[in-house]
Amino acid sequence: MNNPREDTSALRVDGGRLWSRLEALGEIGAVAGPNGERGCARLALTDSDRDGRDLVVGWMHDLGLAVTIDAVGNVVATRQGSDATAAPVMIGSHIDTVRTGGRFDGNLGVLAGLEVIETLEQYGIATRHPVSVAFFTDEEGARFQPDMLGSLVYVGGMALEDALDVRATDDGARLGDELARIGYAGPTPCPAAAAPHAYVELHIEQGPVLEDEGVTVGAVTGVQGISWTELTIRGQSAHAGTTPMRLRHDAGYVAAAINAGIRAIAREMGGTQVATVGRCEFSPNLVNVIPATVLMTVDLRNTDEALLQKSESSFHTLCDRMASEEGVTIERRSLARFEPVEFDPAMIDLVETTARRLGHSTRRMPSGAGHDAQMLARVCPTSMIFVPSVDGLSHNIAEYTHPADITAGADVLLQVVLAKAEQH
C-alpha cells in the first residue's frame, strides 16, 4: 500500500457506487406511496432487518474486512491499520427503520462508511489507525425501547441483560430471542472492550434548515436532550348521547387537552423546545361511546438540560391538573430519557474546515433527532456530518436527499476519517 503520509487531499469517493448500494439496501423492506414515493419498513430484528443485515455484512466480507457481531447484535467491520496498537476510527449509524421510513436515514452513514473503506482499498491508502464501520441494533426504538439501544449497550450505558429482556411494542417478542431467531446474537462481548479513537457519523439532516438556507454540509455541534413518556389515561366509558358534559370523565378529551397543552408549553418556551404526541390509541374507539382509556406518548426535546427539565415539569403539572379537573387517572411511564450531548469541539472544527476546503457551503447546527453518535460521544471524540433533506422530510417514505449532496457529505467523511486515522 501507499505511504499513509502521502498527500490524500484530492482523494474522493465514488458517488455512483455509494448510490447503487443505497438503492440495493432500499429494496429490502421497500414500501411505495400513492404518488410513486419509495421508502422502507425494516423494523429492528424483523425478517427484513435480517435480510438487510445479511446484505451489508456480505459487502463487508467482499471488502476483506474483519467482521464481528456482539451480544446485542451490533456489527463492526474493520480494516487494519499500520499500528497494531492503535484504536480504530469508527464510522457508523444504523439500518433499521420506522414503519414509515425512508431509504437514507441511517443507511447513508453505514454505506458511506463502506464507501470510504472501499476508496482507501481502491487507491491503496494505508492508515495508521484501523478504520471500522459499524451498524448498531435498534437505533429507531420503533419496535424495542429505548431508542439507540444497541449503541447504548455498546458504551456501557445499559446492562446487556436488561437490553436482551426488552419486549417488542408490537408483538411482545423478547429482544434476545429475536436476535437469536434472525441469527445475530453474536459472540463478541458487549459493552465493547475498548473505545474507538474517534467516531464520525454521516447522516441526512431530517429537517428543513440546510435546504432552506442553501447549505450543503452541516457541522453538527451536538444532540438535543430527549424525554419520552407513555401516558395511560383512565376515565369512564359512557353513552355519548345521554351523558351530560358536566358528568363526564372523558379520557379522550383529556388526551386532546394534553396534546394541545404540550404544544402551548413548547411555543411559550420557544428556542429549541419541541413537543409531540406521536401515538394515541382510544378504547373502546367507537363513534357513540365516551372513551374509557387512552394510551398516548409524549416526546419532549431541548438542547438545554435545564429547559428540558422545565418542560417536563410543566407537562407533569398539566397532567395533574387535567386528572383533577376531569376525574380521571393518569399513569406516566418513562420510555427514554437522554440528556443533551455536546460533540468534541476539535471534531466539529475538523468537519467544518474540511467541508470548506472541499468547496462546500457549511454551517454549525445542533441535531434535533437522536443518533448513535450521542452514545459514542460518552466514550470517544465524536462528530456528525449532515446533508440536506428535501422538504425537510424524514421518517416518511418520501424522504430524499440528492445524490450530489450525498457524495459531498461522503467526501467530507472520507477526509475527516483520513485526518483522524493519522493522529498519534
C-alpha positions in Angstrom: 0.0 0.0 0.0 1.0 3.6 -0.4 2.7 5.6 2.3 -0.1 6.7 4.7 1.5 10.2 4.9 1.3 10.9 1.2 -1.0 13.7 0.1 -4.5 12.4 0.1 -6.3 15.7 0.0 -7.5 15.2 -3.6 -9.0 11.7 -2.8 -12.8 11.5 -3.4 -15.4 8.7 -3.1 -17.3 7.1 -5.9 -20.7 8.7 -5.5 -22.3 6.3 -8.1 -21.1 3.3 -6.2 -22.5 4.6 -2.9 -25.8 5.4 -4.6 -26.1 1.9 -6.0 -25.6 0.4 -2.6 -28.3 2.8 -1.1 -30.7 1.7 -3.9 -30.0 -2.0 -3.3 -30.5 -1.8 0.5 -33.6 0.3 -0.1 -35.2 -2.6 -1.9 -35.3 -4.7 1.3 -38.5 -3.9 3.1 -39.4 -1.5 0.4 -42.8 0.3 0.6 -44.4 2.5 -2.1 -46.6 5.6 -1.7 -49.6 6.6 -3.8 -47.5 9.2 -5.8 -44.6 6.9 -6.5 -42.6 7.6 -3.3 -40.2 4.8 -2.3 -39.5 4.1 1.4 -38.6 1.3 3.7 -40.3 -0.6 6.6 -37.4 -2.5 8.1 -38.1 -2.6 11.9 -35.4 -3.9 14.2 -34.9 -7.7 14.3 -37.7 -8.5 11.9 -37.1 -10.7 8.8 -36.5 -7.7 6.7 -33.9 -6.4 9.1 -32.2 -9.7 8.9 -32.1 -9.5 5.1 -30.7 -6.0 5.2 -28.1 -7.1 7.7 -27.1 -10.0 5.5 -26.7 -7.8 2.5 -24.5 -5.3 4.3 -22.4 -7.9 6.1 -21.9 -9.6 2.7 -20.5 -6.3 1.3 -18.2 -6.1 4.4 -16.8 -9.5 3.7 -16.4 -8.7 0.0 -14.1 -5.8 1.1 -12.0 -8.3 3.1 -12.9 -6.7 6.4 -12.8 -8.4 9.8 -16.4 -8.6 10.9 -17.6 -9.0 14.5 -21.1 -9.3 15.8 -21.6 -8.6 19.5 -24.1 -10.0 22.0 -26.7 -7.3 21.3 -26.4 -7.7 17.5 -24.2 -4.7 16.8 -22.0 -5.3 13.7 -18.5 -3.9 13.3 -16.2 -4.4 10.3 -12.6 -3.3 10.5 -9.8 -2.5 8.0 -6.5 -2.9 9.7 -4.1 0.0 10.2 -0.3 0.1 10.2 -0.1 0.5 14.0 -1.4 -2.7 15.7 -1.8 -0.9 19.0 -3.9 2.0 17.7 -7.7 2.2 18.3 -9.9 2.4 15.3 -11.5 5.4 13.8 -15.1 4.3 13.7 -17.8 5.3 11.1 -21.3 4.2 12.0 -25.0 4.5 12.1 -28.0 2.1 11.7 -30.0 0.2 9.1 -33.3 -0.3 11.0 -36.2 2.0 10.1 -39.5 3.2 11.5 -42.7 1.8 10.0 -42.9 4.6 7.5 -39.2 5.0 6.9 -37.1 6.3 4.1 -34.1 4.9 2.2 -31.5 7.3 3.6 -32.0 7.6 7.4 -29.1 5.6 9.0 -28.4 3.7 5.8 -26.4 6.6 4.5 -24.0 6.6 7.4 -23.3 2.9 7.2 -22.9 2.6 3.5 -20.9 5.8 3.2 -18.5 4.1 5.7 -18.2 1.2 3.4 -17.6 3.6 0.5 -14.8 5.3 2.5 -13.1 2.0 3.1 -13.5 0.8 -0.5 -12.0 4.1 -1.7 -9.0 3.5 0.6 -8.7 0.0 -0.8 -9.1 1.1 -4.4 -6.2 3.6 -4.1 -4.0 1.5 -1.8 -4.1 4.1 1.0 -2.7 2.8 4.3 -3.7 4.4 7.6 -2.0 4.4 11.0 -5.3 3.7 12.8 -7.6 0.9 11.8 -10.8 2.2 10.1 -14.1 0.5 11.1 -17.7 0.8 10.0 -20.5 -0.2 12.4 -24.2 -0.5 12.4 -26.0 -0.6 15.7 -29.1 -2.5 16.7 -32.5 -0.8 17.2 -31.5 2.9 16.8 -35.0 3.9 16.0 -36.7 2.5 19.0 -39.7 1.8 16.8 -40.0 -1.9 17.9 -37.9 -2.1 21.1 -37.4 0.8 23.5 -35.4 2.8 24.3 -34.1 4.1 21.0 -30.3 3.9 20.4 -30.5 0.7 22.3 -27.6 -1.1 20.6 -25.2 1.8 20.9 -26.3 2.5 24.5 -25.3 -1.1 25.4 -22.1 -0.8 23.4 -20.8 2.1 25.5 -22.0 0.6 28.8 -25.0 2.8 29.3 -27.4 -0.1 29.6 -26.8 -3.6 31.0 -26.8 -6.3 28.4 -29.1 -8.5 30.4 -31.7 -5.6 30.6 -31.5 -5.0 26.9 -31.9 -8.6 26.0 -35.1 -8.7 28.1 -36.8 -5.8 26.4 -40.1 -6.7 24.9 -41.3 -5.5 21.5 -44.0 -2.9 21.4 -45.8 -4.7 18.6 -45.9 -8.5 19.4 -44.3 -8.7 22.8 -41.3 -10.6 21.5 -38.2 -10.6 23.6 -35.2 -8.8 22.1 -32.7 -11.6 22.9 -35.0 -14.2 21.4 -35.4 -12.2 18.2 -31.6 -11.7 17.9 -31.2 -15.5 18.1 -34.1 -16.1 15.7 -32.5 -13.9 12.9 -29.0 -15.2 13.6 -27.5 -12.0 15.0 -26.9 -12.9 18.7 -23.1 -12.7 18.3 -20.3 -14.0 20.4 -18.3 -10.7 20.8 -18.7 -9.2 24.3 -20.8 -6.1 24.8 -20.1 -3.4 26.1 -17.1 -3.0 23.9 -13.7 -3.9 25.4 -12.1 -0.6 24.3 -13.3 2.7 23.0 -12.6 3.9 19.4 -10.0 6.6 18.7 -12.9 8.7 17.3 -16.4 8.3 15.9 -17.8 10.0 12.8 -21.4 9.7 11.5 -22.7 11.0 8.2 -26.5 11.5 8.3 -29.3 13.2 6.5 -30.4 16.3 8.4 -34.0 15.0 8.8 -35.1 18.6 8.9 -35.5 21.7 6.6 -32.7 24.0 7.7 -29.9 23.1 5.3 -32.2 23.1 2.2 -33.9 26.3 3.3 -30.6 28.1 3.7 -29.0 26.6 0.6 -26.2 25.0 2.6 -24.6 21.7 1.6 -23.0 20.4 4.8 -23.9 20.8 8.5 -21.2 20.5 11.1 -23.2 19.1 14.0 -22.5 20.6 17.4 -24.5 18.1 19.5 -27.8 16.4 20.0 -30.9 17.6 21.8 -32.0 16.0 25.1 -34.9 13.6 24.7 -37.7 12.8 27.1 -40.2 10.1 26.0 -43.2 9.4 28.2 -46.1 6.9 27.8 -49.4 8.0 29.4 -52.3 5.8 30.3 -55.5 7.9 30.9 -58.4 6.1 32.5 -61.8 7.6 32.6 -65.3 6.3 32.4 -66.9 4.8 29.3 -70.5 6.0 28.8 -73.1 6.8 26.2 -72.1 9.7 24.0 -75.7 11.0 23.7 -77.1 10.6 27.2 -74.2 11.7 29.4 -74.2 15.4 30.2 -70.9 17.2 29.6 -70.7 18.2 33.3 -70.9 14.5 34.4 -68.3 13.0 32.0 -64.9 11.5 32.8 -63.7 11.6 29.2 -60.3 10.1 28.7 -60.4 11.2 25.0 -60.9 14.9 26.0 -58.1 14.7 28.5 -55.7 13.3 25.8 -56.7 16.1 23.4 -56.1 18.7 26.1 -52.7 17.3 26.9 -51.8 17.3 23.2 -52.8 21.0 22.9 -51.2 21.8 26.3 -47.7 20.5 25.5 -47.8 22.4 22.2 -48.6 25.6 24.1 -45.8 24.8 26.5 -43.3 24.4 23.6 -44.5 27.6 21.9 -44.3 29.6 25.2 -40.8 28.4 25.9 -39.6 29.0 22.3 -35.9 28.4 21.4 -35.2 24.7 20.5 -38.1 23.3 22.7 -40.3 20.9 20.8 -43.2 18.7 21.9 -45.1 15.9 20.1 -47.8 13.4 20.7 -46.8 10.6 18.3 -49.1 7.8 19.4 -52.7 8.0 20.6 -54.9 4.9 21.0 -58.5 5.2 22.2 -60.6 2.4 23.8 -63.3 1.3 23.1 -62.7 3.6 20.0 -66.4 3.7 19.0 -68.2 6.7 17.4 -71.0 6.9 20.1 -69.1 5.9 23.2 -67.1 8.3 25.5 -63.5 6.9 25.6 -62.7 4.9 28.8 -59.0 4.7 28.2 -56.3 6.4 26.1 -52.7 5.2 25.6 -50.6 8.0 24.3 -46.9 9.1 24.0 -45.3 12.5 24.6 -41.9 13.4 23.1 -40.2 16.5 24.6 -36.8 17.8 23.4 -34.4 20.7 24.1 -30.8 21.4 23.6 -30.6 22.7 27.2 -31.0 20.2 30.1 -32.4 22.8 32.5 -35.0 23.9 29.9 -35.9 20.3 29.1 -36.5 19.7 32.8 -38.7 22.8 32.9 -40.8 21.4 30.0 -41.1 18.1 31.8 -42.2 19.9 35.0 -44.8 21.9 33.1 -46.0 18.7 31.3 -46.4 16.9 34.6 -48.3 19.8 36.1 -50.6 19.8 33.1 -51.3 16.1 33.6 -52.1 16.5 37.3 -54.4 19.4 36.6 -56.3 17.6 33.9 -56.7 14.5 36.1 -58.1 16.5 38.9 -60.5 18.6 36.8 -61.9 15.7 34.8 -62.0 13.0 37.4 -59.6 10.6 35.5 -56.4 8.9 36.5 -53.2 9.4 34.5 -50.3 7.0 34.8 -46.9 8.1 33.5 -44.2 5.7 32.4 -40.8 6.9 31.1 -39.8 5.2 27.8 -36.5 7.0 27.3 -34.6 9.9 28.8 -31.3 11.2 27.5 -29.6 14.5 28.4 -28.3 16.8 25.7 -24.9 15.9 24.2 -22.2 18.3 23.1 -19.8 16.9 20.5 -16.0 17.3 20.6 -15.0 20.9 19.7 -11.9 19.8 17.7 -14.0 17.3 15.7 -16.6 19.9 14.9 -13.9 22.2 13.7 -12.5 19.4 11.6 -15.8 18.8 9.9 -16.4 22.5 9.2 -12.9 23.2 7.9 -12.9 20.1 5.7 -16.2 21.0 4.1 -14.9 24.5 3.3 -11.7 23.1 1.9 -13.7 20.9 -0.4 -15.6 23.9 -1.6 -18.9 23.2 0.2 -21.1 25.7 2.0 -21.4 24.8 5.6 -22.9 25.9 8.9 -22.9 24.7 12.5 -26.1 23.3 13.9 -27.5 21.0 16.6 -29.3 17.8 15.8 -33.0 17.7 16.8 -33.1 13.9 16.3 -31.3 11.3 18.4 -28.4 9.4 16.9 -26.0 6.6 17.8 -23.3 9.3 17.8 -24.7 10.8 21.1 -24.0 7.4 22.7 -20.5 7.1 21.3 -19.7 10.6 22.5 -19.7 9.2 26.0 -16.5 7.3 25.3 -14.6 9.0 22.5 -14.3 12.2 20.5 -17.3 12.3 18.2 -18.8 14.4 15.4 -21.6 14.2 12.8 -21.9 15.5 9.3 -25.4 16.5 8.0 -26.5 16.8 4.4 -29.9 18.3 3.3 -33.2 16.5 3.4 -35.5 17.5 0.5 -38.5 19.4 2.0 -37.2 18.5 5.4 -38.8 15.1 5.3 -37.7 12.1 7.2 -39.5 9.2 9.0 -41.6 9.4 5.8 -41.5 7.3 2.7 -41.0 10.4 0.7 -37.6 11.1 2.4 -35.0 12.0 -0.2 -31.5 13.5 -0.4 -30.0 14.5 -3.8 -27.1 12.3 -5.0 -24.8 15.3 -5.3 -25.3 16.1 -1.6 -24.8 12.5 -0.6 -21.5 12.5 -2.5 -20.4 15.8 -1.0 -21.1 14.5 2.5 -19.2 11.3 1.8 -16.2 13.2 0.5 -16.2 15.2 3.8 -16.5 12.0 5.7 -13.5 10.5 3.8 -11.3 13.4 4.5 -12.2 13.6 8.2 -11.5 9.9 8.6 -8.2 10.3 6.9 -7.2 13.1 9.2 -8.2 11.2 12.4 -6.7 8.0 11.2 -3.2 9.5 11.0 -3.2 11.1 14.5 -0.9 9.9 17.3 
